[in-house]
Amino acid sequence: MPTATVTSKGQITIPIEIRNELGLKPGDRVVFFKNFFGGYSLTAKNRSIQELCGILHRPGQHVTIEEMNDAIAEGAIESGLGIHREEVGAD
């Protein structure tokens, strides 16, 4: 497991294997997130928000609420959760 030492100025050098995995280059920024257990994780902030444009849009794949409910019901039936189609979406 890669480790780093904190200097007297509070700086660390991120180990090369971590930098390579995250695609970090000189000048890139990193973000620290506190998790539920009080620990922290590090994430690279080296992508432009513009690079994310279009990743969620899937042309021609629009579905109705009814189609979603049908798919959920079918999945529940196939998984053997004991849910009957009539129970899904019932008021």
N, C-alpha and C positions, 0 to 999 in steps of 0.2 A: 504494500500500500504506500503510495507516494506521500511524503511528508514535507513540511516547510518549517523554517524557523523564523520567528518574529524578531526583527531588529529593534534596537533601542528607539528608533523613530516610528515603530509600529508597522513597518513594511515587511512584506514577504515576497519571495520569488516563487511563482507558481511552477511546479516541476514540468519539465519539457513534455512528458507524456500527457499531462493534463492539458497543457497549452495546445498540443497537437490535436487532441480529441475534441476540444472546444473550438478549434480553428482560430485561436487567439493570435493576434499580431501586435507588434508594438503600437501603442496608442489606443488599442481597444479598451473598452470599459467592461467591468464585471459588476454584477448585482448580487447582493447577499440577501437571502430570504430566511427569516426565522420560521422554523417548523413548530408543530404542535408540542413537541417534546422539549423545546428550548434550544435545540441545535440549529445549525445554519447550513444552508446549501449555497453553492456558488453557481451562477449562470452567466454565460457570456452575453454581453449586450453589444454584439458586433454586427448586427443585421439592421438594416434600415427598415422602418415600418413599411416603406414602399415595396420592399421585396415580398411582403406578405399579401399584397394585393391579389385578389382572385383565388386564394387557396381554399376558400370555403364555398365559393360559387360553383355549382355544377349544373351547367345548362341542360335543360330537358329532363331534370329529375325532380320536378315539383310534385308533391303529393298532398292530398287533402287530409284533414283531421280524421275522416272516416277511414281512409286507407292506412293511416298510421295506427289507428285503433285496431283495425283488422290484422295488421302485421304483428302488433303486440299480442293480440289474442291468439293468433296462430303460433307464435313463439312460445307462449305460456302453455298452450295445449301440447305442443310437441315436446316441451321440456318436462311434462308430467307434473306440473305444479298444482294440478287439481282444479284449475280454473276453467270454467266453461265459457264458450263464446258469448252466451247471453249475459254473463256477469260483467264483461268488459264494456265500459261506456254506459252502464245502467245508471239511472238517476237515483 
